[in-house]
Amino acid sequence: MTEWGKLDRMETVDLKEEEKNKEPAGETETVRAEKVKKTVLIVGGSSGIGYELALKLIGRNYNVVNISRTPCPLERVKNYAADVTVGDTLEKAIHAVAEKLPNMYALVYCAGFSMAAPLEYADAKDYRYLFEVNYFGALRAMQSAVPHMKKRGGKIVLISSMAGLFPVAFDGFYSSSKAALDMLAKSADIELSPFNIRVTSVQPGGTSTSFTFKRKIYPEEDNREYSARVNRATAALANMEQGGLNAGEVAKTVADILAMKKPPHEVQCGGKNKFFALAGRVLPENFSLYLNKKMYKQ
Ligand SMILES: NC(=O)c1ccc[n+]([C@@H]2O[C@H](COP(=O)([O-])OP(=O)(O)OC[C@H]3O[C@@H](n4cnc5c(N)ncnc54)[C@H](OP(=O)(O)O)[C@@H]3O)[C@@H](O)[C@H]2O)c1
């Protein structure tokens, strides 16, 4: 059994069972079929958008592998335990996946975390952690997966956010990590196109998942003179998320990208967000920032 408490042990229940049940004469039909299917590796597929994506991809006949701290509960998903912020557990998990399932076709990096704090008082260990999960984890996952994808080509999707296009008050850490991710996707796409590896950043707007409730919000006494404004901004953000997209819609966008020959560099989800992204490009910067302040009640 996979021991989810021990992140250095990254076997999966499914793969071990497969080994045990192997027919003496060789591979079973199922194992053979799995080797031929394209493998999609999701980092952060245990809940929310990543979970919905795993569900969609199983329906589209991919092999789906998840890497996260807790397992994806779907029976047909192979789980590898890793905390992307701890040592090289992420790299080890990706190499273990590539060894077992050599047909690695795509990497989707979903792991993400958000916090709310005034930048004047935010603790460096918190925003560094946020960048480890949102940005450096994605970069390291790409570094580990690309050598296994180069021969056949494939797709990389980084789950970014509309917050990478528009600032979020008191979550500038999150916004800037996602803006960095967008730029990483674009430069990686240029570098990797000779290997037929296409890189896309998907920018969902607020999406109703448990992400909202995992946000690290500093207590009022730590936020001091910013406290009332932090409360207004986080409440507006939470409403936007919980009243926003459905995780299944975002997952469908990602699944469709994986099937495209030449996916775009950036994709927003839903008509409203596509309109906002376009408006952000054509509106004068000051007007766009004014609307943004209104949105977060600043
Ligand atoms: N929900 C929104 O409103 C929204 C909007 C725009 C963009 N996004 C982005 O969409 C992505 C998915 O978010 P979601 O809404 O689906 O949230 P979620 O349900 O909280 O999913 C986050 C995923 O990231 C994994 N994760 C977090 N920290 C990790 C770590 N240290 N190591 C390994 N895995 C880690 C979690 O798995 P474990 O906890 O099991 O490790 C989980 O599978 C994120 O990148 C988020 O920034 C979300």
The ligand as a Gaussian input file, in Angstrom:
#p B3LYP/6-31G(d) Opt

LIG

0 1
 N      -10.152000      27.970000      -7.685000
 C       -9.927000      29.133000      -8.287000
 O      -10.688000      30.127000      -8.132000
 C       -8.764000      29.271000      -9.228000
 C       -8.768000      30.351000     -10.131000
 C       -7.699000      30.479000     -10.981000
 C       -6.645000      29.596000     -10.965000
 N       -6.671000      28.564000     -10.067000
 C       -5.521000      27.661000     -10.073000
 O       -5.957000      26.356000     -10.387000
 C       -5.066000      25.392000      -9.825000
 C       -5.874000      24.306000      -9.127000
 O       -6.588000      24.922000      -8.073000
 P       -7.964000      24.344000      -7.520000
 O       -8.942000      25.433000      -7.534000
 O       -8.294000      23.075000      -8.166000
 O       -7.552000      24.139000      -5.988000
 P       -7.397000      22.841000      -5.056000
 O       -8.631000      22.030000      -5.089000
 O       -6.932000      23.392000      -3.774000
 O       -6.232000      22.001000      -5.756000
 C       -4.888000      22.274000      -5.536000
 C       -4.086000      21.039000      -5.894000
 O       -2.718000      21.371000      -5.681000
 C       -2.123000      20.351000      -4.884000
 N       -1.068000      20.925000      -4.042000
 C       -1.134000      22.043000      -3.294000
 N        0.018000      22.205000      -2.615000
 C        0.815000      21.161000      -2.946000
 C        2.116000      20.749000      -2.563000
 N        2.835000      21.466000      -1.675000
 N        2.625000      19.628000      -3.095000
 C        1.900000      18.881000      -3.970000
 N        0.666000      19.218000      -4.378000
 C        0.127000      20.340000      -3.867000
 C       -3.264000      19.826000      -4.028000
 O       -3.005000      18.498000      -3.606000
 P       -2.660000      18.034000      -2.106000
 O       -3.274000      19.015000      -1.172000
 O       -3.229000      16.658000      -2.050000
 O       -1.174000      18.034000      -2.062000
 C       -4.420000      19.850000      -5.010000
 O       -4.425000      18.668000      -5.770000
 C       -4.139000      26.182000      -8.896000
 O       -2.905000      26.380000      -9.537000
 C       -4.842000      27.516000      -8.717000
 O       -3.916000      28.552000      -8.487000
 C       -7.700000      28.361000      -9.202000

